[in-house]
Amino acid sequence: MEVCPTMPKGRILVVDDEPDIVELVRYNLAKEGYQVRTVLSGEKALADADEGLPDLIVLDLMLPGVDGLDVCRKLKQNPRTAHIPIIMLTAKGEDADIVTGLELGAEDYVTKPFSPRVLMARVRTVLRRRRREEEEGSLEPIMVHNMKIDPARHEVLLDDRSVELTASEFKILSFLARRPGWVFSREQIISAVKGQDYPVTDRSVDVQIVGLRKKLGDAGDFIETVRGVGYRFRE
């Protein structure tokens, strides 16, 4: 495990079983001014994240033992680490794993082989978005129908019953519910929730909406499909 001695911008945990990849990512992050910790296995990633609580995790999906998707799932299930954004490193052609990772709550992904400049841009975007969300944490709760959406607590209540959502699902629901009756395209939802440069497909938005409706039960009908356009939250 290696540790960069300074911490001006934030703490990042890099998880990959390929030493060359680890060193490439570590070097570029350290050069940008981040404090970097590196581990080579999923088991060590879970322990290190729980102990060190980094600001962001760069996570390879193809890991020995506990693979990247299991690591992502366990991190998001742990109240101590659920808030930590994750950027997945994936091999080309792993579309199913990418969708699964996004459903589990990962923020972004980069496919191998990747450009270090692209990865650094994604890291900056995710951390900037996280800081903005923290600043907006004092927003008043959204009260609509029998639903209460509390951005500060990252909590959704239906008739006082808590609904567990992934980070992406919560952002999409908050975005739509704050503007009931407005119709948004998939591209607009992506831009509002992930940022202009987020390379997610229309299909991924549809997957998130399906997951949201399922978790909301009857209240899932509040999210309406506008054929040929996108989605809206019923007034």
N, C-alpha and C positions, 0 to 999 in steps of 0.2 A: 504494500500500500504506500502511495506517495502523497505528500501533502505540500501544497504550495504555501509559503509562509505568510503571504499577505491576504487581506480580505477586504479590498476597497469596494468591490461591486456586488459580491454575493458568493455563496458557497454552493458548489456543484459537485454532485456525486456521479462518477462515470463508471458504468458497469458493462464490461465486455470481457470475453475469455481470450481475445486475441491481443497479446501484448503490443504488437505494432499499432493496432487501432487505438488502444488505450493511450499509448504515448503520443500519437498524432493528435488525438482529441485533447489530452491533458496539456500538451505544449501550446496549442492554439488558444485554449481557454485561459491558461496562465498568462499568455502574452496579452490577452484582452483585459487582464486585471482581476480575474476571478480566483477565488480560493478553490482548489480542486483536490478531491479525494478520489482514489480509484480502487476498484475491487474487481476480481476476476470470476466471481460466481454469484448465483442468485441468493444462496444462503447468506453470504457475507453482505450482499446488498441490503437484505432485509434487516440484518443486525445493525449495519452501519447507519442506515436511514433512520431507524428507530432511536438510535443513540445520538446521532449528530444533527438530525432534522435539517437537511440541506434545503436551500432555496429552490433547487431544481435537480432533477435526475435525468441523465442521458443513459438510456437503457437498451442494450442489445436484446433482441428477442430470442436469438439462438444461443442459449446458454446450457452448459452441462448441468445435470441434476435438476434443480428448480429452474424451469425455463422462464423467459422474459414475461410471458403472459401471466404465468402464475405469480411472479414477483409483482407485476402491476396489480393483479387482483388482490393480493394480500396487503399491499401498501394502501390501496383504496379502502380496504375493509378495516384497517387499523386507524382508530380515531386520531392517533398521534401523527400519522403520516398521510392521511387521506387528502390533506390540503396541498401536498407537494406536487407541483406540475411535473409531468413526465414527457420527455421527447424520446420516441422509440427509434432505434436503429434497426432497419429491416433489409432483407435481401430482396432483390427484384422478383416479382411474381408472387409475393406473399400477401396478396390483396385480402384474403380471408383473415389473416392474422392482423392486418392493419385495421380492418373494420372491427374485429373483436377488441383490439387494444383501445380504439376510440370509444367503443361501447363501455369498456371498463373504466374509462375516465382519463386516458392519456390525452395530453394536450396537442401533440403534433408528432410527425414522423419524418425521418429522412432515410432514403433508400441507399444501400451500399452498391457500388462504390460511390462515395459522396465527396463533394467539394467542402473543405474546411470553412471556406467563406460562407457557403450556404448554411452550414450547421451553426456558425457563429451568428448569422442573421436570425435564424430561428430561435436561438437561445435569447438573444436580445429582445425579440418580439414577445416571446412568452413571459419573460421577466417584466417587461414593460407593461404588458397586459395585466399581470398579477398585481403590480404596484397600483395600477389604475383601479382594479377591483377592490383593493384594500382601502384606497381613498374613498371609493364609493360605498364602502361598507356601512356608512351611516345613513344611507337612503332609507326613507320610510318604507315599511312593509306594503306590499301590494295586496289589496283586498278586492277580490272579484269572485262573484258567485259565492260558493261555500268554501272558497280557497283563500288561504293566507300564504303569501310568499315573502319570506323575510330575508333580504340580502345580507344583513349584518350577521345573522345566525346561520345563513346558508340552509334554511329550513323551509319545508313546505308542509302545511297542515290542511287536511281536508276534514271539515267538521271536527277539528281538534285531534285528528288522527295523523301522525307523522308519516310522510311518504319519503322513502329513501331514493334519492336520485344521484346519478353520476354528475360530475362537474359540468360536462357538456349539456346534459339534459336540463340541469338547473338553469344554465345560461339561456338556453333556447326558450324554456318556459317563461323565464323572467322577461326576456325580450318581447315575446309575443303578448304576454298578459299585460305588460305595461302600456300596450297600444291596442286595446280591443277593437275589433272591427277593421283594422288596417290589414291589407293583404301584402305579404312579403314574399319575394321570390327566394329560391334556395340560395342564390348568390348573395342576396341582401342579408339573409340569415347568417351565412358563413362570414361575411364581412363584419357584421355586428358582434358575432360571438367569438370568432377566432382571429379577426384581423384581415386586412386586405390581401396579404400575401399567403394566406393559409391554403395549401394545396389539397383540400378535401373535395371529394366528388359530390355531385347531387345525390348519388345513391347513399352516401354516408349520412346526409341530412335526413333522408327518408328513413334510414335505419334508426336514427335518434328519435324521430317522431313516433315510429312504431313502438319503440321502447317506452317512451313517455306515456303514450296512450294506455299501454298495458299496465304500467305502474299506477296510473291515475284512476283506473277502473272506469266507472260511469262518467267521471269527470273528464276522461279522455276525449269525450265528444265535444268538449269546449274547443279543442284544436281542430279546425275544419280545413279540409283540403279544397283549394280552389283550382279546379282542373285547368291545366295548361299555364298556371301562374305560380302557385306556391301554397302558402299556408296563412291562416289568420286565427286569432283567438276570438271566439264568439262574443259579441257585445251582450 
